[in-house]
């Protein structure tokens, strides 16, 4: 199924990412770039916008961008009001309409319902997708450093209610390890509870480190029992032609990373 989605994206002329991961055939996923839309300025061009588009001079552009994205999806995505915490929302056919109308305050979502699309929005933070090998449940998480250290990935694994060794994960585009400068507070927050996390930090200058967000996510996923992990390797800050970056631009542009189950695959 992913093999069929990738040519559609390429035919449309988009440089979006169709994840290459070890998910079963009935799991589809997609990660947008900053290209392929109609927004201008700091949002150029494929800004997905906030959970609910605001009424401003760019609202029409965000809605058009979401319309273009919708051509590749079976249903409108369930977006989240993301707050860098650890709440995971369960989505099913009974509550999806309510969640579409009022995006829940959460940083991850899981579903066992076919045709329900889960979406997270990022611009430096790490989007993480999940699926079990049986193709019965998927998840999407928004993981900045605060969410990572608080345990958003572990909470998502737990909410999936599947054996962790049977879960596969994909790490979407995030700020890279050579650009993510952090202070002693971030270093201490991770290493105080897990000394092994120090391997994901490189001393940079006085009281500053370069943090490997991908490495930290892999470490925490592995500790949670998830060992099949794909993705990573991009840097939203340095790949300025392809990705939005809050640290680089201090702008509102956001990309989308999405996952859903299909029936009959």
C-alpha positions in Angstrom: 0.0 0.0 0.0 2.8 2.4 0.8 4.4 1.5 -2.5 1.2 2.7 -4.2 1.1 6.0 -2.2 4.6 7.0 -3.0 4.1 7.2 -6.8 0.9 9.3 -6.2 2.9 11.8 -4.1 5.7 11.9 -6.7 3.3 12.3 -9.6 1.8 15.3 -7.9 5.3 16.8 -7.7 5.6 16.9 -4.0 8.8 16.1 -2.0 6.8 14.7 0.9 8.0 11.6 2.6 6.2 8.2 2.4 8.0 6.4 5.3 10.0 3.3 4.6 9.5 1.2 7.7 8.6 -2.3 8.7 4.9 -1.6 9.1 2.3 -4.1 7.8 0.6 -3.6 4.4 -2.6 -2.1 5.8 -0.7 0.8 7.5 -0.2 3.9 5.5 1.8 7.0 6.5 2.8 10.3 5.1 4.9 13.3 6.2 4.7 16.6 4.4 7.4 19.1 3.7 7.2 22.9 3.5 6.6 22.5 -0.3 3.5 21.9 -2.3 1.1 24.6 -0.9 -0.1 28.1 -1.5 0.9 30.0 1.7 3.3 32.9 1.5 6.0 34.5 3.6 7.2 32.5 6.7 4.5 29.9 6.0 5.5 29.3 2.4 4.2 27.2 1.0 2.7 24.0 2.7 2.0 25.3 6.2 -0.6 23.0 7.7 -1.4 25.5 10.4 -2.7 25.0 14.0 -5.0 22.3 15.1 -8.0 24.6 14.2 -7.0 27.2 11.5 -7.1 30.7 12.9 -9.1 33.5 11.2 -6.2 35.5 9.9 -4.8 36.6 6.5 -3.4 33.1 5.9 -6.5 31.0 6.9 -7.6 30.5 3.3 -4.1 29.3 2.4 -4.0 26.8 5.3 -7.4 25.4 4.3 -6.2 25.0 0.7 -3.1 23.3 1.9 -5.2 20.9 3.9 -7.4 20.3 0.9 -4.3 19.3 -1.1 -3.2 17.0 1.7 -6.7 15.5 1.9 -6.4 14.1 -1.6 -4.0 11.5 -0.2 -6.1 10.6 2.9 -9.2 8.6 3.5 -10.6 11.1 5.9 -9.8 14.4 7.6 -7.0 14.0 10.2 -7.6 14.1 13.9 -5.2 16.9 14.9 -4.0 17.5 18.5 -3.7 20.7 20.5 0.0 19.9 21.4 1.4 21.0 24.7 4.6 19.0 25.2 3.0 16.7 27.8 2.2 13.0 27.9 -1.5 12.6 27.3 -2.4 10.1 24.7 -6.0 10.1 23.3 -7.8 7.0 22.0 -9.6 7.6 18.8 -12.4 5.4 17.4 -15.4 5.7 15.2 -17.6 6.7 18.1 -15.6 9.8 19.2 -13.8 10.9 15.9 -16.5 13.4 15.0 -16.1 15.2 18.3 -12.3 15.2 18.2 -12.4 16.6 14.6 -14.6 19.5 15.8 -12.6 20.1 19.0 -9.0 18.9 18.7 -8.0 17.3 22.1 -5.2 18.7 24.2 -2.7 15.8 23.9 0.6 15.0 22.3 -0.2 11.6 20.9 -3.1 9.5 19.6 -3.7 5.9 18.9 -6.5 4.1 17.0 -7.7 0.6 16.0 -10.3 2.0 13.7 -9.8 1.7 9.9 -9.9 4.9 8.0 -9.2 7.2 11.0 -6.2 9.4 10.3 -4.0 10.5 13.1 -1.9 13.6 12.6 0.8 15.6 14.5 2.3 18.9 13.5 6.0 19.8 13.8 8.8 22.2 12.9 11.9 20.9 14.8 10.2 18.7 17.3 10.2 15.0 16.5 7.1 13.3 15.0 7.0 9.5 15.8 4.7 7.0 14.1 3.9 3.6 15.5 2.2 0.4 14.2 2.0 -3.1 15.5 3.1 -5.9 13.2 -0.4 -7.4 13.1 -1.8 -4.2 11.6 -4.4 -3.8 14.3 -3.3 -0.5 15.9 -1.4 2.7 15.0 -0.2 5.7 16.8 1.3 9.2 16.3 3.3 11.2 18.8 4.7 14.8 18.9 7.9 14.6 20.8 9.9 17.7 21.7 12.6 17.4 24.4 10.0 18.1 27.1 7.7 15.4 25.9 10.5 12.9 25.5 11.9 13.4 29.0 8.4 13.3 30.4 7.7 10.0 28.7 5.3 10.7 25.7 6.8 7.8 23.7 6.4 5.3 26.5 2.9 6.5 27.1 2.0 5.9 23.4 3.5 2.4 23.5 1.4 1.6 26.6 -1.8 3.1 25.1 -1.4 0.9 22.0 -1.9 -2.2 24.3 0.3 -4.4 22.1 3.5 -6.3 23.0 6.3 -3.7 22.6 8.5 -6.1 20.6 5.7 -6.3 18.1 5.6 -2.5 17.7 7.6 -0.8 14.9 8.3 3.0 15.0 9.3 5.6 12.4 11.1 8.9 13.3 10.1 11.8 11.1 12.0 15.0 10.2 13.3 16.9 13.3 16.2 19.2 14.2 19.4 17.3 13.8 22.1 16.5 16.4 24.6 19.1 15.0 22.1 22.0 15.4 20.0 21.3 18.5 21.8 23.4 21.2 20.5 23.0 24.7 21.4 24.1 28.2 22.3 22.4 31.4 18.6 22.1 32.3 17.9 19.8 29.3 21.1 17.8 29.8 20.3 17.3 33.5 16.6 16.5 32.9 17.5 13.4 30.7 20.6 12.2 32.6 19.2 12.5 36.1 17.0 9.6 35.4 19.0 7.8 32.8 22.8 8.2 32.8 23.0 6.5 29.4 21.3 9.5 27.9 24.7 11.4 28.2 25.8 9.5 25.1 23.2 11.6 23.1 24.8 14.9 24.2 28.0 16.5 22.8 29.7 19.3 24.7 29.4 22.5 22.6 30.4 25.5 24.6 30.2 26.7 28.2 27.1 25.1 29.8 25.8 24.2 26.3 25.4 20.8 24.6 24.3 19.6 21.2 21.5 17.1 21.8 20.6 14.2 19.5 16.8 14.1 19.5 16.8 11.0 17.3 19.2 9.2 19.6 17.3 10.1 22.7 14.1 8.8 21.1 15.7 5.6 20.1 17.1 5.1 23.6 13.7 5.6 25.2 11.9 3.5 22.7 14.4 0.7 23.2 13.9 0.9 26.9 10.2 0.6 26.4 10.7 -2.6 24.4 10.4 -1.2 20.9 13.6 -2.2 18.9 12.5 -1.9 15.3 13.0 1.8 14.6 13.3 3.4 11.2 13.6 7.0 10.0 15.7 9.8 11.3 18.6 11.4 9.5 17.0 14.7 8.4 17.6 18.1 9.9 14.8 20.5 9.7 17.1 23.4 10.6 19.7 22.9 7.9 17.4 21.6 5.2 15.8 25.0 4.8 14.5 24.3 1.3 12.5 21.3 2.4 11.4 21.8 6.0 10.0 24.4 8.4 12.2 25.1 11.5 11.0 27.1 14.4 14.6 27.6 15.7 15.8 28.9 12.3 12.9 31.1 11.3 10.8 31.7 14.5 7.9 31.3 12.2 4.5 29.7 12.3 4.9 27.1 9.5 4.2 23.5 10.5 4.5 20.2 8.7 2.2 17.2 9.1 3.1 13.6 9.9 0.1 11.2 9.6 -0.7 7.5 9.9 -3.9 5.4 9.4 -5.2 1.8 9.0 -6.9 0.6 5.8 -9.2 -2.4 5.5 -8.7 -5.3 3.1 -5.0 -4.9 2.5 
